[in-house]
Amino acid sequence: MSMKWKSLLLACLLATQLTGVANVASAEAARVPAQADSQQSSEQPSQGEGTHVNPALNSNEGQRNKAVEMENPEQEAEEYQGSEGLVGSESNAETESGQDQAAVNASGIDTSIYGDDILVIVANSNLMVLNNVEYRAPQPITVKNGVSFVSLRTLVERFGAQLDYDSKTKESIISFAGKELRYQIGTKSYKVDGTATAMSGTSYLQDGTFMVPLTSALQAFQMPYKWEAATKRIIVELAAEPVAKFTIAPKDIYATQTEVKVTDESYHPRGLKIINQEWTGLETYYAEPGLHTVTLRVQDESGAWSEPYSVTFNVLPKHEPPVADFKTDKETYKMGELIQYTDLSSADQGFTLEYEWNNNKPAFFEPGRYTITLRVTDNLGYQNEIAKTITVTNDLLYTFEEFNLVYSKPGEVYDFKGSSITSMKLLKPTIRHNQRTMFRSNSPESIVENGIIYQDTITGGTRIFMHHRNATSKNMNLYIVVKNISSTPTTVEVEHYGLAGPNPYPQETGKRAAVKYFDSFRNISGIMSQQVLKPGEAKVFIPELSQTPLKPEHIYSMYADFFANNNVQYQIVALDSSKDVMKELSKLEILESKDNHIRGTFNNADRTFTIDELIGDTDARLVFGDNTNDPIIQGWDAVTGQQRKNAGNYGVLYKVTLNRVAPNTAISFNGRGGSYAGALLVNGETVQLPTNGVLRDANKANIVYRTGDKEEKVEILFTPAAGSSMPVNLIFQQIPKAHS
C-alpha cells in the first residue's frame, strides 16, 4: 500500500474515532462546573472529520524545509519558545464557537512528508494538522514567561485519549496507554499514576481553555517530537511500535529443580492491544547450569512487531538437599541427668536451616528408651530428618524439681509445687521508706474522651506510673505536660523511664515497660534528659509517648522518674491525635475517675528491704505487695481530695539488699496472686519474668539468680508490673547435690 493511501486510510479511521471522543468530551465538559477561577476548560470537542489537504499543493515542502531535531527537550523548548514571537501564525482564525474545527481554507501542510501518523503543531497559531486533517484549537499556542502553552483538551483529542474531570480534587484526568495522568489548574506539576512530575511552567485558564506547557505535555504522553526551525513547526510522531518486556523469577534458579516463571510486562505506548508473542530460549526447567538467554517479541493489533527484548540469567548447578544430623554427649543416661545435644546438620553454602526438634528434652525422669528426631528445612523448602535413640537407666541423679533448680536458665519457666510455699521460712526484712512521690495515672484506665486524666503539683523526686487504654473509635495521643508554677526558673530532669506500647496486650505492655525501665538504670549519668522551665512555662516531656498515636483498643504503659528543684505541675493528657496539645490544653477538663482502678498521689514510693541474716541455707521466701508483711502505701486523689490506697503497691520501687546469700543458692520468682509478666534488676542485670510468655499461676516459677560456691551479697530492684497480679514471692532454695 502506498504512503498516500495509508495516510488517507488512517485519516478515515481517526475521524471515526474522534466522533466517539467528541461525545465523551462533550459529556465531560457538561459535568465540569463553569467558573472564572475554576478548573474547567470551556473548550468543546471537534465536530466533523476536518478538511483533507491535497498533498500536491505542498509536494516539495520536504525539500524546501530541513527539519532540525534538538538534542534534548530543554534545548528544543528554548529555541522554539525564543522564536515564537518572530513568526506570524499560518492561520490564526478561530471559529465563532471556539471549537476545534477544520479551517475554511486549506493550510497546504502535507504531514505525509514527515512519515505516517504525524501531528504538526504550528507555532503562534491554533492550527494543528493530523495526517493531513486540519484542526483548530480554541486558543493559539501562547508564550508566558518564556514557556509555550497549548490547549490540553486539543492535545488529548488528537492523541485519542480519554478525558474526565474529578470535581472533588478539581483535576482533569486523562486515561492513555494504560496510565492515568492528572492535571490541575494553577500547578507546576502533573501526576502519572499518582507520582508528581514537574512542568516547565504553571498551568492556567485562558478564556475558558485549560493551558499547559507544550513540551511538558508531549513528554507526559511520551510522544517523540522535533522542532522544525525553518517552518516554525513541532512535528509529533504518533506512530509507535509495541514494547516487549518481561521479568524472570525466582532469583535463584537451579538446574532440573526450579520452575521458571515469567511475568509479561509488554505494552504499547499508544494503548493498542498486544495480540501475539514470540518467545525463544524459554524453558520451564533448565537441564544444564550456566548462562541462558530468553528473548521476546510482541505484535500489536495493527500488525507491527516490537524490537526483541532479552534477559540473560545464570542457572545454578543442581541444589543438594540439606542433611539433618545431631549427636548427644553419650547414649546412656541416669534419670535427671542433663543431656547435651550438638547439631551437626549441613546445607549448601549460603543456605540457612529451620530446625524442628521432637522429644529433645533436657533430661528424662523415667527409665526406658527415648527417640529424639530432628527435621531441617532449607531456603528452598527441601527437608531432611534423622532420629536417634538413647537409653535412660533406673539410676537417679536428680528428681524433676531438683533438676530445674540446677539447670534452668534465668528467665526460664519451670514447674513448681505452689502449695509448698507456706512451709518455707518467711523472711522479715528491715523496711525503710525513701521519699519519692508516686504519681499514679490509671483511672480512668479506659479513655473515652479528650481531657486531663490526672494532675498534681509536686516538688523534688516524682515517679509517674501510667497505664491507659484507648476506648474511643479514633486515634488518641497521650502527653506528659510539666508546668513551672514557681516564680523562678526550674530544672526538670528525667532520671529513668520505660515506655511500652502501643499494642492491645496489657500484660505484655506492662512487662516491656518494666524491662525498659530497669534497662534505663544502666545510664551512667543518671539523667536521661533535662529541660529548664521559665516561670509559668509548660512543656511536653518524654515526646516518645506522643510520637505514635494510640489506636482504638491499644495500650500504653510507662514508669518514669522525674526530679524538679521547684514546684511543678504534672499533667497526663489524652487528646485526639489530629489536635495540638499546647493549643487545646487550656480548654480541656479533668476527666472523672469512674472505674475500679486507681489514680492518686502517694508519698514514700521508694521502699528498701534489707536482710542481714544468712539466707538460702534453708528454703525461704520474701513476699511483696500482700499488705500484711509488705504494707501498701496510702495517698490521695489530688482532683477530688479523697483518700486512696495503692493496692498491690504498683509504681513502688523496691530496693532489696541481701547481705548474706549462702553458697549454691537458687533465687526464683513465683507469682501468688495470678498470672505475672514483668522484670527485675539483679546485680545490675535485667531479668525478665519470664523470658517468654507469662507465669500462668502459683505452680510456675523461674530462676532469677544462682550464687556460686561462696557466700554473696545480692542486690535486687523490683517494681510490680502493670497488667499483672500481686502479691509475688522471691524463693530461696539450696541447689541440690547429685544423688550419685
ABEGO torsion letter per residue (X at the ends): XBAAAAAAAAAAAAAAAAAAAAAAAAAAAAABBBBAABABBABBBBBEAEBBBBAAAAAAAAAABBBBBBABAAAAAAAAAAAAAABBBABABBBAAGBBBBBABBAGBBAAAAEBGBBBBBBGBABBBBGGBBBBBABBBBBBGGBBBBBAAAAAAAAGBBBBBBAAAGBBBBBBGGBBBBBBBGBABBBBGGBBBBBABBBBBBGGBBBBBAAAAAAAAGBBBBBBAAAGBBBBBABBBBBBBBBBOBABBBBGABBBBBBBABBBAAGBBBABBBBBGBBABBABBEBBBBBBBBBBAAGBBBBBBBBBBBBBBBBBBBBBBBBBABABBBBGBBBBBBBABBBBBGBBBBBBBBGBBABBABBEBBBBBBBBBBAAGBBBBBBBBBBBBABBABBAAAAAAAABBBGBBBBBBAAAAAABBBBBBBBBBBBBBBBBBAOBABBABBEBABBBBBBEBBBBBBBBBBABABBBBBBBBBBBABABBBBBBBABBBBBOBBABAAAAAAAAAAAAAAAAABAAGBABBBBBBBGBBBBBGAAAAABBBBBGBBBBBBBBBBBABBBBBBBBBBBAABBAAAAAAABBBBBBABABBBEBBBGABBBBBBABBBGABBBBBBBGAGAABBBBBBBBAAAGBBBBBBGGBGBBBBBBBABBBBGBBBBBBBAAEBBBBBBBBGGBBBBOBABEBBABAABBBBABBBBABBBBBBBBBBBBBGBBOBBBBBBBBBBBBAX
